[in-house]
Amino acid sequence: MALVHEFERSGNWLFKRRSWLPAAFIALGIIILYLTNRQAILFNMTEELIFLGVSLFGEAIRIFTVGYAPKNTSGRNTAAGQIADELNTTGIYSQLRHPLYTGNFFMWLGPVLFVRTSVFLVFFILVYWLYYERIMFAEEQFLRRKFGEIYDKYSEKVRAVIPRFRGYIKPALPFSVASVLKREYNSFVNIFIIFVLLDLFRNYFLSERIYLTPMWIYIGIPAGLIWIIIRLIFKKTSLLNDDDR
């Protein structure tokens, strides 16, 4: 099989299973917390708020992307495969071609930094790039076949994951809070769940007692309450319905 077909096939396979990668890194991070120097993982409020901020920055990129995205684009098409009713070239897509994957990188970078191991950080960057390079390749092959020369010209001007910081084009649609709440509430709470989980294991490895650091309790509980409220609104009402998104 030619490499172009192998890359596309493996990219599509990884695309449908892309939620596996964070779970694998969480498990590996917990193992490294157990094996690492205990002094290196002692609670430090400033550092851990910075790590959380890195993850929330990634979520902010996702929110900006999803909030302006039309229906059946920038989606979570895990079961159906690639879907694109139209080509996004405005808003954040006028700056980089894969903003969701850039957002994911920063979201997962925060917990990786929590482990405080440079080897794990380098390993994460390499694996993330190799994993998502295949997914981006398959996605772009799909878009090239569907949109042809239009996509080729677009990709010549806009880089894949590094913003060009010029030539910004105003989004075609207004920002949709409903779309963001509906599509991102799980990603938002997952950030806090991961940090709370890492804190729980870190404290157990340090003291052999199961407890949470107060800071993560004070941060985690409101995040959980926000998730419950949005979940109930999503499941029990039609307030988050948006026909165009």
N, C-alpha and C positions, 0 to 999 in steps of 0.2 A: 504493500500500500504506500502511495506517495506520501511524503511528510505533510503536505498541505491537507490531505484528507485525514491523516492520522491526528494532526493537531486539531482539526475541526471536530472530529468524532470524539476525541478525549475532552475537548473543551465543552461540547454539549453534555457529555456525561458528568463532568464536574459542575456545570451550571445547574443541573437538576439536583445536585447533592452539595451545593455550596454552603449549606448550613452546618455541614459536618466539620468544617475547618475550625470555627471558633470553639466547638466542643472539644476537639482534639488538643487545641492549645491550652484550654482551661485545665484539662486533665494533666497535660505535661507541665504546666505552670505549678500546679499543686505538688507534683512530684519534685520539682526543682526547689520549691519552698521547703520541702522536707529535707532535701540533701544539702542545701546551701548553708553558708555561714550564718548562724543565728543572729549575730550582731547586725548583719546587713539588712535584715527584714524587720527590725524593731519599728514600732509605730512612730511615724513622723508626720504630724498633721499637715505641715506645709507641702511636703513632697506628695503626700497622698491626695491632697486637694488639687495639686497640679496634674497628677495622673488622671484624676476624675475629669478635670478640665479638658485634657487632651481628648478623652473619649466623648465628652459633650460637644467639643468642637467638631468631631466627626459626625455626630448626630445632627449638628446644626447644618452641615453640608448636605446631609440627606434631606433634612426638612426643607431647605431652600430648593433642592432639586424636585422633590415630590410635590411641593406646594404649587409649582407652576407647570407640572407635567400634565399633558392631555391624557385621556383615557387610553388604556392599552399601550402605554409607553412607560419606560422607567419602572417596570412592574416586578412583582415577585412571581414570575412565571415558572415556578419550580416544576409543576406537573406537566404543564402544556408545552414547555420549551420556550423558544424565542417568540415574542410577539411584538409587532411594531406597526400600528395603523398609520403612523406618520413619522417623519424624521425630525427629531428635536435638534434644532440649530440655534435656538434663541436662549436667553437667560444664561444660566450657568453652562449650558451646552455650547455657547459661543466662546467659552473660555477653555473647556476641556471636554473630551468625548465621553469619558466614563466617570462622572462625578460621584455616582453611588459607590463605586469601588474605591475611590479616593476617600470618601467618607467612612466606609467600612475600615479602611486601613487605620485611620486615626482612632476610631471607636475601639478597635482591638489593641492598638498600640498602648492605650492607657493601662489595661490589665497586665500587659507584657512588662511595662515599666515598673509596675507594682512589685514584680518578682525581683527586680534590682540585680539582674545578672546580664552582663554585656553579651555573653555567648548566646544566651536565650534570645536577646534582642536581635542580634545578627541573624540567628537561625530563623526567627520569625519573619524578618524582612525578606530573606532569600526564599523561604517557602511560600510566603504570600505572593511574591512576584511570580514565581514559577507557576503557582496554582492559578492565579488570575490572568496571567499572560495567555494561557490556553483558553480560558473563558472569554477573554476579550477578543482573541483571534476568531473563535467560533461565532461570537456575536457580530463581529464586523464582516465576516464572510456572509452571514445571513443578510445584513444590511446592504452590502454591496450587490448581492443578487437581487434584492427587492428594489433598491433605489438607484443602482447603477452609477452613472457618471456624477450624479448629484452628490452621492456619498463620497466618491473619490475626491471631488473638488473640495468638499467640506473637510475631509480628513487631511488634505494637503495644508490647510490653513490652521487647523486646531489640533493640538497635541492630545495624546491619549489621557494622561493622568496629571500632567504638570500644567497649570494654568498659564495662559499667555499674557494675561493682565493688560489686554488692549482689545479694541474692537468689540466691546460689549454690546450685545443686541438685546433690547428690552423684550421680556417674555411676551408671547402672543396672548396668553391668558392671564387673568388676575390670580393673585395668590389665594389658594383654597385652604383655609384652616380645617375645614371638615375632612378634606383628603389627607392632610397631614395627620390629624388625630386618628383617623381610621387606619391608616397604613403604617404609622410609625409608633403607636403606643407600645407595641411589644418590644421593638428595638430599644425604645427609651428605657423601659423598666429593666430590660435585660442587662443594661450597663450596670445598674445598681445591684442587681442580683449577683452578677459576677464579682464585683468588688466586695460585697458582703460575704460571699462564699470564700474568696481569697483571704479576707480578714479572719473568718472563722477558722480556717485551716491554719493560717499563720499563728494565731493565738494558741491553738491546740499544740502545734509543734514547739512553740516556745515554752509553754507552761503545763502541757498535758491536761488542760482544762478547756471545756467547751464554753466559750463566751464570745460576745461581740464587743469591739471597742465602741465606747459611747458615741463617738463621732459618726460611725457608720450606722448606728441605730437611729440617730437623729436625722440622718440623710436618707436612710433606707425606708423608714416608715412613711414619710410623706410621699416618696416615689411610689411606694406600693399602693397608697391610698389614691393617688392620681390615676394609677393603672386601673384600679377597681372601678373608679367613677367613669372613666372613659369606656371601659369594657361594658359596663351596664348600659351606658348611653348607646353604644354601638349595637348591643344585642337586643335591647328592649325598646328602642325608639328608632325613628327614621331621621334624626337630626343630622347624622353624618352622611346621609345619602347625597350624592352629587352626580347627576347624570352625565356631566361632561368629564368626570374624573374616574 
